[in-house]
């Protein structure tokens, strides 16, 4: 199972430490948003100057479904409602 978390910069290091050090997830990646919209429907474009500012951050991680569900329960205190998306993922493994 994979999850997508939209967070602000202040939570990034804390969430990465929790996912990597405490939960030991199989994989985690951070993406920086360059443009987008949310509930308000208002576009948030970026300029070259904005790339170093406080743009949205997305943390994507994956592991076994039961583990991801448990982690998301633990992270609920850190995350705003509607900022988590989860889906089934398939990992290509060597036989």
N, CA, C and O atoms as CSV, one atom per row, in Angstrom:
chain,resi,resn,atom,element,x,y,z
A,1,UNK,N,N,0.845,-1.168,0.000
A,1,UNK,CA,C,0.000,0.000,0.000
A,1,UNK,C,C,0.892,1.232,0.000
A,1,UNK,O,O,1.948,1.238,0.632
A,2,UNK,N,N,0.474,2.266,-0.701
A,2,UNK,CA,C,1.219,3.520,-0.751
A,2,UNK,C,C,0.345,4.642,-0.213
A,2,UNK,O,O,-0.882,4.564,-0.268
A,3,UNK,N,N,0.976,5.677,0.303
A,3,UNK,CA,C,0.252,6.834,0.817
A,3,UNK,C,C,0.931,8.103,0.383
A,3,UNK,O,O,2.150,8.158,0.224
A,4,UNK,N,N,0.121,9.126,0.193
A,4,UNK,CA,C,0.553,10.440,-0.258
A,4,UNK,C,C,0.135,11.411,0.836
A,4,UNK,O,O,-1.055,11.516,1.136
A,5,UNK,N,N,1.070,12.117,1.434
A,5,UNK,CA,C,0.789,13.059,2.513
A,5,UNK,C,C,1.187,14.455,2.074
A,5,UNK,O,O,2.335,14.676,1.687
A,6,UNK,N,N,0.267,15.392,2.127
A,6,UNK,CA,C,0.588,16.791,1.823
A,6,UNK,C,C,0.907,17.479,3.148
A,6,UNK,O,O,0.060,17.533,4.040
A,7,UNK,N,N,2.114,18.000,3.277
A,7,UNK,CA,C,2.549,18.591,4.546
A,7,UNK,C,C,3.215,19.935,4.309
A,7,UNK,O,O,3.574,20.274,3.181
A,8,UNK,N,N,3.377,20.700,5.388
A,8,UNK,CA,C,4.176,21.909,5.265
A,8,UNK,C,C,5.555,21.655,5.836
A,8,UNK,O,O,5.770,20.706,6.589
A,9,UNK,N,N,6.479,22.513,5.467
A,9,UNK,CA,C,7.900,22.322,5.747
A,9,UNK,C,C,8.205,22.046,7.220
A,9,UNK,O,O,9.109,21.267,7.524
A,10,UNK,N,N,7.472,22.666,8.129
A,10,UNK,CA,C,7.728,22.489,9.552
A,10,UNK,C,C,7.621,21.043,10.015
A,10,UNK,O,O,8.291,20.648,10.969
A,11,UNK,N,N,6.786,20.251,9.351
A,11,UNK,CA,C,6.594,18.851,9.742
A,11,UNK,C,C,7.514,17.880,9.015
A,11,UNK,O,O,7.614,16.716,9.402
A,12,UNK,N,N,8.178,18.338,7.980
A,12,UNK,CA,C,8.919,17.432,7.109
A,12,UNK,C,C,9.926,16.568,7.858
A,12,UNK,O,O,9.855,15.342,7.779
A,13,UNK,N,N,10.852,17.171,8.576
A,13,UNK,CA,C,11.896,16.390,9.249
A,13,UNK,C,C,11.320,15.451,10.295
A,13,UNK,O,O,11.786,14.322,10.450
A,14,UNK,N,N,10.308,15.919,11.012
A,14,UNK,CA,C,9.683,15.075,12.032
A,14,UNK,C,C,9.006,13.856,11.401
A,14,UNK,O,O,9.155,12.739,11.895
A,15,UNK,N,N,8.269,14.069,10.318
A,15,UNK,CA,C,7.600,12.952,9.655
A,15,UNK,C,C,8.589,12.001,8.992
A,15,UNK,O,O,8.407,10.785,9.045
A,16,UNK,N,N,9.628,12.538,8.370
A,16,UNK,CA,C,10.643,11.665,7.763
A,16,UNK,C,C,11.331,10.804,8.815
A,16,UNK,O,O,11.550,9.612,8.597
A,17,UNK,N,N,11.670,11.400,9.950
A,17,UNK,CA,C,12.306,10.633,11.027
A,17,UNK,C,C,11.367,9.541,11.525
A,17,UNK,O,O,11.798,8.412,11.761
A,18,UNK,N,N,10.096,9.868,11.684
A,18,UNK,CA,C,9.133,8.870,12.152
A,18,UNK,C,C,9.009,7.726,11.146
A,18,UNK,O,O,9.041,6.556,11.526
A,19,UNK,N,N,8.868,8.065,9.861
A,19,UNK,CA,C,8.702,7.030,8.842
A,19,UNK,C,C,9.961,6.180,8.672
A,19,UNK,O,O,9.869,4.959,8.553
A,20,UNK,N,N,11.124,6.810,8.659
A,20,UNK,CA,C,12.376,6.086,8.426
A,20,UNK,C,C,12.893,5.412,9.692
A,20,UNK,O,O,13.138,4.205,9.701
A,21,UNK,N,N,13.058,6.183,10.753
A,21,UNK,CA,C,13.710,5.669,11.961
A,21,UNK,C,C,12.780,4.830,12.838
A,21,UNK,O,O,13.157,3.753,13.301
A,22,UNK,N,N,11.566,5.331,13.062
A,22,UNK,CA,C,10.652,4.646,13.979
A,22,UNK,C,C,9.857,3.539,13.294
A,22,UNK,O,O,9.815,2.407,13.776
A,23,UNK,N,N,9.230,3.869,12.171
A,23,UNK,CA,C,8.349,2.906,11.495
A,23,UNK,C,C,9.096,1.994,10.528
A,23,UNK,O,O,8.604,0.918,10.190
A,24,UNK,N,N,10.283,2.414,10.079
A,24,UNK,CA,C,11.114,1.622,9.166
A,24,UNK,C,C,10.344,1.180,7.914
A,24,UNK,O,O,10.333,0.001,7.561
A,25,UNK,N,N,9.695,2.160,7.247
A,25,UNK,CA,C,8.946,1.850,6.027
A,25,UNK,C,C,9.902,1.380,4.935
A,25,UNK,O,O,11.096,1.675,4.970
A,26,UNK,N,N,9.362,0.648,3.972
A,26,UNK,CA,C,10.187,0.088,2.893
A,26,UNK,C,C,10.701,1.145,1.936
A,26,UNK,O,O,11.756,0.965,1.326
A,27,UNK,N,N,9.971,2.254,1.792
A,27,UNK,CA,C,10.410,3.321,0.898
A,27,UNK,C,C,9.686,4.614,1.205
A,27,UNK,O,O,8.502,4.606,1.543
A,28,UNK,N,N,10.398,5.729,1.086
A,28,UNK,CA,C,9.803,7.047,1.308
A,28,UNK,C,C,10.496,8.056,0.391
A,28,UNK,O,O,11.716,8.020,0.228
A,29,UNK,N,N,9.707,8.959,-0.208
A,29,UNK,CA,C,10.222,9.990,-1.109
A,29,UNK,C,C,9.503,11.295,-0.809
A,29,UNK,O,O,8.320,11.290,-0.469
A,30,UNK,N,N,10.217,12.419,-0.933
A,30,UNK,CA,C,9.615,13.742,-0.751
A,30,UNK,C,C,9.642,14.470,-2.088
A,30,UNK,O,O,10.667,14.507,-2.769
A,31,UNK,N,N,8.503,15.045,-2.453
A,31,UNK,CA,C,8.374,15.851,-3.667
A,31,UNK,C,C,8.005,17.271,-3.262
A,31,UNK,O,O,7.239,17.461,-2.317
A,32,UNK,N,N,8.534,18.269,-3.959
A,32,UNK,CA,C,8.158,19.665,-3.716
A,32,UNK,C,C,7.211,20.104,-4.832
A,32,UNK,O,O,7.518,19.961,-6.015
A,33,UNK,N,N,6.059,20.637,-4.437
A,33,UNK,CA,C,5.092,21.130,-5.408
A,33,UNK,C,C,5.584,22.410,-6.068
A,33,UNK,O,O,6.255,23.228,-5.438
A,34,UNK,N,N,5.245,22.574,-7.337
A,34,UNK,CA,C,5.593,23.820,-8.017
A,34,UNK,C,C,4.350,24.591,-8.435
A,34,UNK,O,O,4.439,25.766,-8.789
A,35,UNK,N,N,3.195,23.940,-8.397
A,35,UNK,CA,C,1.943,24.599,-8.724
A,35,UNK,C,C,0.819,23.654,-8.349
A,35,UNK,O,O,1.026,22.444,-8.262
A,36,UNK,N,N,-0.378,24.199,-8.126
A,36,UNK,CA,C,-1.509,23.341,-7.823
A,36,UNK,C,C,-2.644,24.111,-7.191
A,36,UNK,O,O,-2.563,25.323,-6.991
A,37,UNK,N,N,-3.716,23.380,-6.875
A,37,UNK,CA,C,-4.848,23.990,-6.189
A,37,UNK,C,C,-5.404,22.975,-5.207
A,37,UNK,O,O,-5.174,21.772,-5.335
A,38,UNK,N,N,-6.127,23.470,-4.240
A,38,UNK,CA,C,-6.737,22.620,-3.227
A,38,UNK,C,C,-8.230,22.868,-3.167
A,38,UNK,O,O,-8.862,23.164,-4.182
A,39,UNK,N,N,-8.803,22.743,-1.952
A,39,UNK,CA,C,-10.235,22.922,-1.756
A,39,UNK,C,C,-10.749,24.253,-2.282
A,39,UNK,O,O,-11.843,24.324,-2.842
A,40,UNK,N,N,-9.965,25.302,-2.103
A,40,UNK,CA,C,-10.407,26.644,-2.500
A,40,UNK,C,C,-10.570,26.772,-4.006
A,40,UNK,O,O,-11.306,27.640,-4.476
A,41,UNK,N,N,-9.894,25.918,-4.769
A,41,UNK,CA,C,-9.936,26.000,-6.218
A,41,UNK,C,C,-9.025,27.079,-6.785
A,41,UNK,O,O,-8.929,27.237,-8.002
A,42,UNK,N,N,-8.359,27.820,-5.908
A,42,UNK,CA,C,-7.454,28.889,-6.341
A,42,UNK,C,C,-6.105,28.280,-6.703
A,42,UNK,O,O,-5.531,27.520,-5.924
A,43,UNK,N,N,-5.598,28.619,-7.898
A,43,UNK,CA,C,-4.295,28.113,-8.329
A,43,UNK,C,C,-3.187,28.793,-7.538
A,43,UNK,O,O,-3.241,29.993,-7.272
A,44,UNK,N,N,-2.199,28.020,-7.174
A,44,UNK,CA,C,-1.019,28.515,-6.474
A,44,UNK,C,C,0.179,28.290,-7.389
A,44,UNK,O,O,0.891,27.296,-7.245
A,45,UNK,N,N,0.406,29.202,-8.323
A,45,UNK,CA,C,1.548,29.031,-9.228
A,45,UNK,C,C,2.845,29.389,-8.517
A,45,UNK,O,O,2.828,29.975,-7.435
A,46,UNK,N,N,3.941,29.041,-9.118
A,46,UNK,CA,C,5.228,29.401,-8.531
A,46,UNK,C,C,6.070,30.136,-9.561
A,46,UNK,O,O,5.898,29.986,-10.771
A,47,UNK,N,N,6.969,30.920,-9.040
A,47,UNK,CA,C,7.957,31.583,-9.884
A,47,UNK,C,C,9.316,31.039,-9.471
A,47,UNK,O,O,9.403,30.250,-8.531
A,48,UNK,N,N,10.350,31.438,-10.142
A,48,UNK,CA,C,11.693,30.977,-9.797
A,48,UNK,C,C,12.027,31.312,-8.346
A,48,UNK,O,O,12.677,30.521,-7.663
A,49,UNK,N,N,11.588,32.477,-7.870
A,49,UNK,CA,C,11.852,32.857,-6.481
A,49,UNK,C,C,11.136,31.952,-5.498
A,49,UNK,O,O,11.663,31.661,-4.424
A,50,UNK,N,N,9.921,31.496,-5.857
A,50,UNK,CA,C,9.142,30.649,-4.961
A,50,UNK,C,C,9.766,29.274,-4.750
A,50,UNK,O,O,9.484,28.623,-3.743
A,51,UNK,N,N,10.599,28.822,-5.669
A,51,UNK,CA,C,11.135,27.469,-5.570
A,51,UNK,C,C,11.933,27.254,-4.295
A,51,UNK,O,O,12.086,26.115,-3.852
A,52,UNK,N,N,12.442,28.317,-3.697
A,52,UNK,CA,C,13.183,28.163,-2.451
A,52,UNK,C,C,12.332,28.540,-1.243
A,52,UNK,O,O,12.809,28.474,-0.110
A,53,UNK,N,N,11.092,28.931,-1.465
A,53,UNK,CA,C,10.205,29.344,-0.383
A,53,UNK,C,C,9.398,28.156,0.119
A,53,UNK,O,O,9.730,27.000,-0.142
A,54,UNK,N,N,8.335,28.467,0.844
A,54,UNK,CA,C,7.512,27.451,1.490
A,54,UNK,C,C,6.423,26.924,0.556
A,54,UNK,O,O,5.244,27.217,0.752
A,55,UNK,N,N,6.811,26.152,-0.455
A,55,UNK,CA,C,5.847,25.526,-1.351
A,55,UNK,C,C,5.403,24.195,-0.751
A,55,UNK,O,O,6.083,23.653,0.120
A,56,UNK,N,N,4.265,23.663,-1.208
A,56,UNK,CA,C,3.776,22.400,-0.654
A,56,UNK,C,C,4.801,21.278,-0.810
A,56,UNK,O,O,5.549,21.226,-1.786
A,57,UNK,N,N,4.814,20.396,0.162
A,57,UNK,CA,C,5.664,19.211,0.127
A,57,UNK,C,C,4.766,17.987,0.174
A,57,UNK,O,O,3.756,17.974,0.878
A,58,UNK,N,N,5.134,16.969,-0.570
A,58,UNK,CA,C,4.389,15.721,-0.583
A,58,UNK,C,C,5.340,14.613,-0.166
A,58,UNK,O,O,6.424,14.463,-0.729
A,59,UNK,N,N,4.925,13.843,0.822
A,59,UNK,CA,C,5.691,12.671,1.248
A,59,UNK,C,C,4.926,11.450,0.757
A,59,UNK,O,O,3.740,11.290,1.046
A,60,UNK,N,N,5.607,10.601,0.018
A,60,UNK,CA,C,5.005,9.364,-0.457
A,60,UNK,C,C,5.792,8.215,0.146
A,60,UNK,O,O,7.020,8.187,0.068
A,61,UNK,N,N,5.078,7.255,0.754
A,61,UNK,CA,C,5.766,6.097,1.322
A,61,UNK,C,C,4.963,4.840,1.038
A,61,UNK,O,O,3.767,4.893,0.749
A,62,UNK,N,N,5.660,3.695,1.128
A,62,UNK,CA,C,4.963,2.437,0.894
A,62,UNK,C,C,5.498,1.347,1.805
A,62,UNK,O,O,6.636,1.379,2.275
A,63,UNK,N,N,4.615,0.376,2.032
A,63,UNK,CA,C,4.947,-0.814,2.810
A,63,UNK,C,C,3.750,-1.757,2.698
A,63,UNK,O,O,2.853,-1.533,1.886
A,64,UNK,N,N,3.740,-2.801,3.507
A,64,UNK,CA,C,2.620,-3.738,3.528
A,64,UNK,C,C,1.355,-3.000,3.971
A,64,UNK,O,O,1.437,-2.093,4.800
A,65,UNK,N,N,0.164,-3.377,3.424
A,65,UNK,CA,C,-1.073,-2.658,3.736
A,65,UNK,C,C,-1.361,-2.497,5.231
A,65,UNK,O,O,-1.724,-1.405,5.669
A,66,UNK,N,N,-1.208,-3.550,6.010
A,66,UNK,CA,C,-1.496,-3.455,7.447
A,66,UNK,C,C,-0.554,-2.468,8.133
A,66,UNK,O,O,-0.969,-1.716,9.014
A,67,UNK,N,N,0.701,-2.474,7.728
A,67,UNK,CA,C,1.676,-1.560,8.324
A,67,UNK,C,C,1.346,-0.112,7.969
A,67,UNK,O,O,1.396,0.763,8.834
A,68,UNK,N,N,1.006,0.151,6.695
A,68,UNK,CA,C,0.663,1.510,6.273
A,68,UNK,C,C,-0.563,2.003,7.038
A,68,UNK,O,O,-0.586,3.147,7.492
A,69,UNK,N,N,-1.579,1.159,7.186
A,69,UNK,CA,C,-2.783,1.558,7.925
A,69,UNK,C,C,-2.446,1.938,9.358
A,69,UNK,O,O,-2.949,2.938,9.871
A,70,UNK,N,N,-1.600,1.148,10.005
A,70,UNK,CA,C,-1.178,1.461,11.375
A,70,UNK,C,C,-0.399,2.757,11.455
A,70,UNK,O,O,-0.600,3.552,12.374
A,71,UNK,N,N,0.488,2.975,10.500
A,71,UNK,CA,C,1.283,4.207,10.474
A,71,UNK,C,C,0.370,5.416,10.307
A,71,UNK,O,O,0.546,6.425,10.990
A,72,UNK,N,N,-0.603,5.321,9.404
A,72,UNK,CA,C,-1.516,6.447,9.183
A,72,UNK,C,C,-2.318,6.766,10.439
A,72,UNK,O,O,-2.612,7.931,10.705
A,73,UNK,N,N,-2.673,5.748,11.208
A,73,UNK,CA,C,-3.354,5.998,12.489
A,73,UNK,C,C,-2.435,6.763,13.429
A,73,UNK,O,O,-2.882,7.697,14.096
A,74,UNK,N,N,-1.158,6.388,13.498
A,74,UNK,CA,C,-0.196,7.082,14.362
A,74,UNK,C,C,0.046,8.516,13.901
A,74,UNK,O,O,0.263,9.404,14.725
A,75,UNK,N,N,0.009,8.748,12.584
A,75,UNK,CA,C,0.299,10.075,12.038
A,75,UNK,C,C,-0.906,11.012,12.054
A,75,UNK,O,O,-0.762,12.198,11.756
A,76,UNK,N,N,-2.082,10.507,12.395
A,76,UNK,CA,C,-3.303,11.325,12.346
A,76,UNK,C,C,-3.172,12.611,13.155
A,76,UNK,O,O,-3.750,13.631,12.779
A,77,UNK,N,N,-2.425,12.585,14.259
A,77,UNK,CA,C,-2.276,13.787,15.088
A,77,UNK,C,C,-1.476,14.881,14.383
A,77,UNK,O,O,-1.616,16.055,14.726
A,78,UNK,N,N,-0.640,14.523,13.408
A,78,UNK,CA,C,0.201,15.486,12.699
A,78,UNK,C,C,-0.465,16.056,11.448
A,78,UNK,O,O,-0.111,17.146,11.000
A,79,UNK,N,N,-1.423,15.328,10.886
A,79,UNK,CA,C,-1.922,15.630,9.548
A,79,UNK,C,C,-3.291,16.289,9.568
A,79,UNK,O,O,-4.154,15.943,10.374
A,80,UNK,N,N,-3.475,17.248,8.663
A,80,UNK,CA,C,-4.771,17.894,8.520
A,80,UNK,C,C,-5.715,16.948,7.779
A,80,UNK,O,O,-5.277,16.161,6.940
A,81,UNK,N,N,-7.028,17.028,8.094
A,81,UNK,CA,C,-7.991,16.198,7.347
A,81,UNK,C,C,-7.882,16.488,5.848
A,81,UNK,O,O,-7.561,17.608,5.450
A,82,UNK,N,N,-8.143,15.502,5.041
A,82,UNK,CA,C,-8.103,15.605,3.574
A,82,UNK,C,C,-6.707,15.818,3.014
A,82,UNK,O,O,-6.573,16.243,1.867
A,83,UNK,N,N,-5.662,15.538,3.784
A,83,UNK,CA,C,-4.294,15.684,3.282
A,83,UNK,C,C,-3.598,14.330,3.116
A,83,UNK,O,O,-2.376,14.265,2.987
A,84,UNK,N,N,-4.385,13.254,3.122
A,84,UNK,CA,C,-3.820,11.913,2.973
A,84,UNK,C,C,-4.590,11.172,1.883
A,84,UNK,O,O,-5.821,11.160,1.880
A,85,UNK,N,N,-3.862,10.562,0.970
A,85,UNK,CA,C,-4.447,9.709,-0.059
A,85,UNK,C,C,-3.701,8.382,0.010
A,85,UNK,O,O,-2.471,8.367,0.058
A,86,UNK,N,N,-4.432,7.269,0.015
A,86,UNK,CA,C,-3.804,5.942,0.057
A,86,UNK,C,C,-4.358,5.084,-1.068
A,86,UNK,O,O,-5.504,5.251,-1.486
A,87,UNK,N,N,-3.533,4.166,-1.554
A,87,UNK,CA,C,-3.975,3.263,-2.601
A,87,UNK,C,C,-3.161,1.980,-2.540
A,87,UNK,O,O,-2.061,1.952,-1.988
A,88,UNK,N,N,-3.720,0.917,-3.115
A,88,UNK,CA,C,-2.997,-0.345,-3.218
A,88,UNK,C,C,-1.882,-0.179,-4.239
A,88,UNK,O,O,-2.091,0.405,-5.302
A,89,UNK,N,N,-0.721,-0.680,-3.926
A,89,UNK,CA,C,0.423,-0.616,-4.835
A,89,UNK,C,C,0.989,-2.021,-5.006
A,89,UNK,O,O,0.849,-2.866,-4.122
A,90,UNK,N,N,1.616,-2.261,-6.128
A,90,UNK,CA,C,2.252,-3.554,-6.370
A,90,UNK,C,C,3.746,-3.330,-6.523
A,90,UNK,O,O,4.173,-2.478,-7.302
A,91,UNK,N,N,4.536,-4.085,-5.789
A,91,UNK,CA,C,5.988,-4.005,-5.872
A,91,UNK,C,C,6.468,-5.141,-6.766
A,91,UNK,O,O,6.154,-6.304,-6.514
A,92,UNK,N,N,7.212,-4.816,-7.787
A,92,UNK,CA,C,7.792,-5.841,-8.654
A,92,UNK,C,C,8.973,-6.460,-7.929
A,92,UNK,O,O,9.950,-5.778,-7.621
A,93,UNK,N,N,8.880,-7.747,-7.661
A,93,UNK,CA,C,9.931,-8.450,-6.924
A,93,UNK,C,C,10.614,-9.458,-7.830
A,93,UNK,O,O,10.020,-9.974,-8.777
A,94,UNK,N,N,11.869,-9.725,-7.521
A,94,UNK,CA,C,12.558,-10.824,-8.202
A,94,UNK,C,C,12.029,-12.126,-7.646
A,94,UNK,O,O,11.774,-12.232,-6.446
A,95,UNK,N,N,11.858,-13.120,-8.502
A,95,UNK,CA,C,11.378,-14.436,-8.040
A,95,UNK,C,C,12.485,-15.241,-7.447
A,95,UNK,O,O,12.261,-16.370,-7.009
